[in-house]
Amino acid sequence: MPKSNEQSQGQTKKCPKCQEDIQLGAKKCKHCGADLRNWFVKHKIITGILILFVIGIIGSAMGDNKETSNNSNGATNSSTVQENKKEEPSETPEEKPAPAKDATIPAEYKSALNKATTYAKTMHMSKQGVYDQLVSEYGEKFSTAAAQYAIDNMKADWNANALAKAKTYQDTMNMSPAAIHDQLTSEYGEKFTQAEADYAIQHLND
């Protein structure tokens, strides 16, 4: 549930840059002037580029799925004709019941997992970046428990995500490898690990 204005005004948090107390929900540190806004708000141009990039991927995927579906339908029709020529079995095999859904997992946890998977696959975000986006008051606002469940249960290749981000910075913003590495590991940037950033730079021109 969203906090009331009175609660927000009475609570403080630490500035990630100078560690001074600031008002919860502040967009700028009154002590050091650090910009505390969400990464997507601060980088509107990059966000726009990423959105266009994601739209292109989705459009390409839909085209591939349509072609695959057509090929699959053709193969199925051919297989059906061949099966019809064979003698029908004397006994009908018993159908296996569909596995029951796990009702013990809270709906919020499942939603967090779906969101985390989307961020990782379509926007190539880092593990820390995905977690922060899930719990951010400017982002998805999931509970820390739901966000941690999503991180623990999602499947993602973080090295591949770091490489994809690095190529985007190189191709669209013409950044140097050193600048890309700093952006990948920055706590105000992509938040990849040093090892993941190193992998991305090593394979940047593959």
PyMOL commands that set and color helices and strands:
alter all, ss='L'
color gray80, all
select helices_A, chain A and resi 5-10+39-42+44-85+107-122+127-135+144-153+158-173+177-185+194-202
alter helices_A, ss='H'
color red, helices_A
select strands_A, chain A and resi 12-14+21-23
alter strands_A, ss='S'
color yellow, strands_A
deselect
rebuild
show_as cartoon
